[in-house]
């Protein structure tokens, strides 16, 4: 999982990427291809 200060560009890497907020952190998750996971905060 990558840790980034901005997730906006990572969302555009794959069509199935979703930006999700959990417990004050922002995540990019992708159920189709899990190698695109990322976290902020």
Protein Blocks (a to p, Z undefined) as FASTA:
>chain_A
ZZdfbfklmmmmpmkbccddeehiacdddfklmmlgcceZZ
